[in-house]
Amino acid sequence: MANNNSWAKIFKDNKILENDFSKGPFYLSAKMIKKSVQNFKKTSEKEVRILCKIDNRKQVPEIMKENKMVLLPVKNGEYAIVKGEGFVDIPEIKGEAEVYNTKLGFDLDTSKIGNSEMQHLDFAYASSLIRTFMDDPTLVLTIRGRKRTPEFDFKIDKQNIKVKSVQTEVDAGYEGENNVVLIEAKNSTTKDTIIRQLYYPFRQWSEHTKKKVHLLFFEKRGKEYLIWQYGFKDRNDYNSIYLIKSKKYTIFKN
């Protein structure tokens, strides 16, 4: 990866490997990152936003991979480098796709234009597939886009982390009479994803409602719609994530 050299210099300049991770994470600011990479030429090697975008295992810089570390945002312009597993596998859903008959009585011509994860998710919702998967006919779209978290604490591999006002984004959130459903959507085959993309919105919206908060990972592959539902056995433990159920569908009109 182009940012391996950048992260090697960031680690060296800030003596990150000398930190005693048994006592806590290493906190790294955007200012510290910029100072270390100021002489790099390429945007991908010196832009903080790009350097800190680590959404799956393939994007993990070698120095973090070798030392089994993960980078997590803790507040605006500040990150924690933590020892521990930061990602969750997205397993293959085996077997034939279930044929799902859309609840719509007409075709959606506009949903066929383009190939974005958002339009596929919107079509699945319009067809009532999300409601069917969650067995909740009361779900309506109420959340979309970027918001900032309230303050919350959690642990990862025995290290305590405090988060405050971190920007999160969900592709769609639905609220029903008793449930809130948050969805992370992708438009290509995903092998794994950073737990943060599920955990931070889960903690964020758990602070705002007493309804049960559910987490879905959604993909469209060819003509198939794949959905995984995840949960956390301990809401305060980042690594307590587990798969609840998964299904794949093809959508047809009666």
C-alpha positions, 0 to 999 in steps of 0.5 A: 500500500502507498501509505506503508512508508507514511505509517512507518515514519509516523510510528518512528517519529512518535515512538509508538512501539515504545508505548506500554499497551498493557496500560493503555492505547497510544493517542495520535493527533492529526497534527502529529500525523501531518508533521511526520508526513509533511515531506511526502509528495503524494496526496495518498501519503500525506492526507490525514483523511486518506491515511486514517481510512482503514475499513478492512484488513487489506487497508491495514498498514504493514507496521500495524499488521505486524504488531496486531494493532488497529486505529480507532477515532476517539474525537475530532482530529484524534485517534487511538492506536490499540492492540487487538483485533479490529475487524470482523469476517463477513462469511459467505452465505451458502446455498441457493438464494430465497425467492422473495416476492416484492410487496410493490404492485408496480415496477420502479424504473428509476431504481434500475438507473446506475449501480450504487449501494444506496439505490440497491438498499432503497430498492430492497426497502421499497420491496419490503425486504428489510421489513421481512428480514427483520420481521417488523412491518412497522419499520420506516426510514428515519436515519441517513448520512453523517452525525456525531456520537455522544460520549461513550466508553468501551473496552477492546482487548482490556484497554479502555477507550473513551469516544466523544463527538466522532463522525459516524455514517450509516447508509440507512436507519429504520425505526419501528414501533419497538426497533431501530435498524442500522445498515452498512451497505456495500456494492461489492463482495466484502470479506471483512469490515472494521467493527467500528463501522457497526459498533460506533453507530450502535453505541450512538443510537443506543444512547438516543433511544430505549428501543432495541438497536439492530445492525445489518450488513447489506450487499447486492451481488448480481441479482442477489441481495445479501443481508447479515445481522450482527449483535454485541454480546456485551455492549461495552466490549468492541470485540464481543460482536457476533453473527445472529443470522444471514440470508440471501434473496432474489427479488421478483414481482408477482 
